[in-house]
Amino acid sequence: MFPKKIVHIIIGLNVGGAELMLKRLVLNSQANGNFQHEVISLTDLGIIGYDLRQAGIPVHTLNMKSVLSLFPLYFSLRRLLKRLNPDVVQTWMYHADLLGGIVAKSLGVKKIIWGIRTTDVTQGASKLTIVLRIICAKLSHFIPTDIVCAAHVSRDAHIEVGYDASKMYVIPNGFELDKLVASTEDRNRLRAEFNISKDAIVIGSVGRFNVVKNQKFFVDVAAELIKYYPDLIFMIVGRDNTYDNEELINWLEERNLIENFRLLGQRSDIPHCLKSMDVFCLHSKTEGFPNVLGEAMAVGVLPVCKNVGDVSYLIDKSLIASDFLNFISILNNILQSGFKGCDEIILNNKKMIENKFNINQTVLKFESIY
């Protein structure tokens, strides 16, 4: 008997939380041998698409350039999906949920799984995305058989706007723990690469430069802490967090912070970057399940977070800030105490990820829906 075929549809395959989760899910499920996976990108191949192809996963691209190409895209996707003849279609995020869901339904696919990754789309999302969510809410009662949310807060927020609650599951991100490993040597090597002493205290952040990821908040926090701890180093990792980013550089120059910051841009060695930090900060305006927080916990970095997404399901409330001043207060208490008591928190965080959020558990949950 041939394994069931699962076809995933996503708008693109550049590096992001959803794309990385798709990659982990597909590769680990394929290795189990019960399901055969293929991926359709509505745009181009991207870094994740390349990785999947290298691993033997068929990846198809439809090269959508803009919303204006939506009509021909529909028919291209329909022809491709008909040829692939999947048992299950799994879509990732609103654009793919809507288009992929309609096409799969028109072809009589019995199992259609929508994927929700966001919580508050009013924070920095386009008007089109907001409209898409409204449309998807109405169609959720007719098109998908199942709707998978990455976070509890995402499920609750979408039920509030009209999504079919009876079809919704929460399956949090799962992590490949064997790949979230970094040594003291890795820490020292990366610090040396960016002219950071072994003894310096480094407060870091990971995420693409974006209004939702809210790097401005992190810079403002740094400006306050530097008044009392002038030797602190602040590290920002992620796409477009570079010295070529005029907006980011202007923020740093206005506050005289250039010497205290290290801008690493997009990196492929995120565990090493996290290991080089003493504190990891999550400062987004909104989140679903924050991937990078789980990674920081697995690597063994002390986190301080805004109260967004499913943060409260992951870390102790003493590390969750209600506002800007509270964020600074938590960091100040950690610095004043000399990180007293933090080793136990770090150990408990690592155990939490290992016990509740490993990729094997996540894959089994998805496979049970398939």
C-alpha positions in Angstrom: 0.0 0.0 0.0 1.4 3.4 -1.0 1.7 6.1 1.7 -0.9 8.9 1.7 0.2 12.0 -0.3 0.2 15.3 1.6 0.5 18.4 -0.6 1.4 21.6 1.3 0.6 25.0 -0.2 2.3 28.2 1.1 2.8 31.7 -0.4 6.6 31.5 -0.3 9.6 29.6 1.1 12.0 32.2 2.4 13.1 32.0 6.0 10.3 32.6 8.5 8.6 30.8 11.4 5.9 29.1 9.3 8.4 28.1 6.6 10.8 26.6 9.0 8.0 24.7 10.8 6.8 23.4 7.4 10.4 22.2 6.7 10.7 20.4 10.0 7.3 18.8 9.7 7.8 17.6 6.2 11.3 16.2 6.7 10.5 14.4 9.9 7.1 13.0 8.8 8.6 11.8 5.5 11.3 10.0 7.4 8.6 8.1 9.4 7.5 6.6 6.1 3.7 6.8 6.6 3.2 9.9 4.4 4.6 11.3 1.2 5.0 15.0 1.1 5.2 17.6 -1.7 5.2 21.4 -1.4 3.8 24.1 -3.6 5.1 27.7 -3.3 2.7 30.2 -4.8 5.8 32.4 -5.5 9.4 31.3 -5.8 11.7 28.6 -4.4 13.3 30.5 -1.6 16.0 29.2 0.8 13.6 26.7 2.4 12.4 25.4 -0.9 16.0 24.8 -1.9 16.7 22.9 1.3 13.6 20.7 0.8 14.6 19.8 -2.8 18.1 19.0 -1.6 16.5 16.6 0.9 14.5 14.9 -1.9 11.1 16.6 -1.3 9.4 17.7 -4.5 8.8 21.4 -4.5 6.7 23.2 -7.2 6.8 27.0 -7.8 4.0 29.1 -9.4 5.9 32.4 -9.6 3.1 34.7 -8.5 4.3 38.3 -8.9 1.4 40.3 -7.5 -2.3 40.1 -6.6 -3.0 41.0 -10.2 -1.9 37.5 -11.2 -4.4 35.8 -8.9 -6.8 34.8 -11.7 -4.2 32.9 -13.8 -2.6 31.6 -10.6 -5.9 29.9 -9.7 -5.9 27.9 -12.9 -2.2 27.1 -12.7 -2.6 25.8 -9.1 -5.7 23.8 -10.1 -3.9 22.1 -13.0 -0.9 21.2 -10.8 -3.0 20.0 -7.8 -5.1 17.9 -10.1 -2.0 16.3 -11.5 -0.5 15.7 -8.1 -3.8 14.1 -6.9 -3.2 14.5 -3.1 -5.0 12.7 -0.3 -4.6 15.7 1.9 -4.0 19.4 1.2 -2.4 21.4 4.0 -2.3 25.2 3.5 -0.2 27.6 5.5 -1.5 31.1 6.3 -4.3 33.2 4.9 -3.3 33.6 1.2 -2.7 29.9 0.8 -5.7 29.0 3.0 -8.0 30.9 0.7 -6.6 30.1 -2.7 -5.4 26.6 -1.9 -8.6 25.8 0.0 -10.9 26.8 -2.8 -8.9 24.9 -5.4 -8.7 21.8 -3.3 -12.4 21.9 -2.6 -13.2 22.4 -6.3 -11.2 19.2 -7.1 -13.0 17.2 -4.4 -10.1 16.8 -2.0 -11.7 15.2 1.1 -9.1 16.4 3.7 -8.2 20.1 3.7 -6.2 21.5 6.6 -5.9 25.2 7.0 -3.0 26.7 9.0 -3.1 29.8 11.2 0.1 31.3 12.5 -0.8 34.9 13.5 -2.8 36.5 16.3 -3.4 40.2 15.8 -3.3 41.1 12.1 -4.1 44.7 12.8 -0.5 45.1 14.0 1.5 45.9 10.9 -0.4 43.7 8.5 -1.6 45.0 5.1 -5.2 45.8 4.5 -5.4 42.9 2.1 -4.4 40.5 4.9 -7.1 41.9 7.1 -9.7 41.4 4.4 -8.4 37.9 3.7 -8.9 37.0 7.3 -12.5 38.2 7.2 -13.2 36.1 4.1 -11.5 33.1 5.5 -13.5 33.3 8.7 -16.7 33.0 6.6 -15.4 30.2 4.4 -14.0 28.3 7.4 -17.4 26.8 7.9 -17.4 25.2 4.4 -13.9 24.6 3.0 -11.5 23.2 5.6 -12.1 19.9 7.4 -9.5 21.0 10.1 -7.9 24.3 11.1 -4.5 24.1 12.9 -3.4 27.0 15.0 0.2 27.3 16.2 -0.9 29.0 19.5 -3.8 29.1 21.9 -4.0 32.9 21.6 -4.3 32.5 17.8 -7.2 30.1 18.1 -9.0 32.3 20.5 -8.5 35.4 18.4 -9.8 33.7 15.3 -12.8 32.2 17.0 -13.7 35.8 18.0 -13.7 37.0 14.4 -15.9 34.1 13.2 -13.8 31.1 12.5 -15.5 27.7 12.9 -14.4 26.7 16.5 -15.4 23.1 16.0 -12.6 22.5 13.5 -9.8 24.2 15.4 -6.8 22.5 17.0 -3.7 23.9 18.6 -0.5 22.2 17.6 2.5 24.3 18.8 5.8 24.4 17.0 8.1 21.4 17.5 11.9 21.7 17.7 14.7 19.5 16.4 16.6 19.4 19.7 19.6 17.7 18.2 20.1 20.8 16.0 19.6 23.3 18.8 23.0 22.7 20.3 25.9 25.2 20.8 29.0 25.0 22.9 31.1 27.5 24.9 33.6 27.3 22.0 30.8 28.3 19.6 29.9 31.2 21.9 33.4 32.5 22.2 34.0 32.1 18.4 31.0 34.2 17.5 31.8 36.8 20.1 35.3 37.1 18.7 33.9 37.5 15.2 32.0 40.6 16.3 34.6 42.0 18.7 32.8 41.1 21.9 34.9 40.1 24.9 34.2 36.8 26.7 33.2 38.7 29.8 30.8 41.2 28.3 27.1 40.9 29.1 25.2 40.5 25.8 21.5 41.2 25.5 20.2 39.9 22.2 17.2 39.7 19.9 16.4 37.6 16.8 13.9 38.4 14.1 13.6 40.0 10.7 13.5 43.9 10.7 9.8 44.6 10.6 7.4 46.9 12.4 5.7 43.9 14.0 9.0 42.5 15.3 9.4 46.0 16.9 13.2 46.5 16.9 12.5 50.1 17.9 11.3 48.9 21.3 14.6 47.0 21.8 16.7 50.1 20.9 14.6 52.2 23.4 15.2 49.6 26.1 19.0 49.6 25.3 19.0 53.4 25.6 17.7 53.3 29.1 19.9 50.4 30.3 23.1 52.0 28.9 22.6 54.9 31.3 23.4 52.6 34.2 25.4 49.8 32.5 27.5 51.6 29.8 29.4 48.4 28.9 26.4 46.4 27.9 26.4 44.9 24.4 23.2 44.5 22.4 23.0 42.1 19.5 20.3 42.0 16.8 20.1 39.0 14.4 17.8 38.6 11.5 17.1 39.7 7.9 17.8 43.4 7.3 19.3 44.0 10.7 22.5 45.3 9.1 24.6 48.4 9.0 23.0 49.2 5.6 19.6 49.7 7.2 19.4 53.5 7.4 16.3 53.5 9.7 17.9 51.2 12.2 21.2 53.1 12.1 19.4 56.4 12.6 17.8 55.1 15.8 21.2 54.0 17.1 23.0 57.2 16.1 20.2 59.4 17.7 20.8 57.6 21.0 24.6 57.3 20.6 24.4 53.5 20.7 26.5 52.5 17.7 29.4 51.2 19.8 27.1 49.1 22.0 25.3 47.3 19.2 26.2 44.4 16.9 24.1 44.0 13.8 24.5 40.4 12.5 21.8 40.3 9.8 20.5 37.0 8.6 22.5 34.0 9.8 22.3 30.3 9.4 23.9 29.6 12.8 21.1 30.8 15.1 21.9 28.4 17.9 25.5 29.9 18.0 24.1 33.4 18.0 21.7 32.6 20.9 24.5 30.9 22.8 26.6 34.1 22.6 23.8 36.0 24.4 23.3 36.2 28.2 19.7 37.4 27.8 17.4 36.9 24.9 14.6 39.5 24.4 11.3 39.0 22.6 9.8 42.4 22.0 7.3 41.8 19.1 4.0 43.7 19.0 2.2 40.4 18.4 3.1 36.7 18.1 1.5 33.4 17.7 3.8 30.7 19.0 7.2 32.4 19.1 9.6 30.0 17.4 12.7 31.8 18.4 11.8 31.9 22.1 11.6 28.1 22.1 15.0 28.0 20.4 16.5 30.3 23.0 15.0 28.1 25.8 16.4 24.9 24.2 19.9 26.4 23.7 19.9 27.6 27.4 19.5 31.4 27.2 17.6 33.4 29.8 14.6 35.0 28.1 12.8 38.2 28.9 9.6 38.8 26.9 6.7 41.0 26.2 3.4 39.3 27.0 2.5 38.3 23.4 1.3 35.1 21.8 1.7 32.0 23.8 4.6 33.4 25.9 2.7 32.7 29.1 2.5 29.0 28.2 6.3 28.8 27.9 8.1 30.9 30.6 7.6 32.0 34.2 5.5 35.1 34.6 8.4 36.8 36.4 10.2 37.1 33.0 7.1 38.5 31.2 6.8 42.2 30.9 3.5 44.1 30.8 4.9 47.3 29.3 8.1 49.1 28.5 9.0 50.2 32.0 8.3 46.7 33.3 10.6 45.2 30.6 13.4 47.5 31.8 12.7 46.7 35.4 13.0 42.9 34.8 16.3 43.3 32.9 17.6 45.7 35.6 16.8 43.2 38.4 18.6 40.4 36.5 21.7 42.6 36.0 21.7 43.9 39.6 21.5 40.4 41.0 24.4 39.2 38.8 22.1 36.6 37.3 21.5 35.0 40.7 19.0 32.1 40.5 19.0 32.1 36.7 20.7 28.7 36.2 17.6 27.0 37.7 15.3 28.9 35.4 17.4 28.1 32.4 17.4 24.4 33.2 13.6 24.3 33.7 13.1 26.1 30.4 15.3 23.5 28.6 13.3 20.7 30.2 10.0 22.3 29.1 11.1 22.4 25.5 12.5 18.8 25.6 9.4 17.4 27.3 6.5 19.3 25.6 7.8 20.8 22.3 10.0 18.3 20.6 9.4 17.8 16.9 8.4 14.1 17.3 5.4 15.0 19.3 4.4 17.7 16.8 4.7 15.4 13.9 2.6 12.7 15.5 -0.2 15.3 16.2 -0.2 16.4 12.5 -0.1 12.8 11.3 -3.1 11.9 13.5 -5.1 14.6 11.6 -3.9 13.3 8.3 
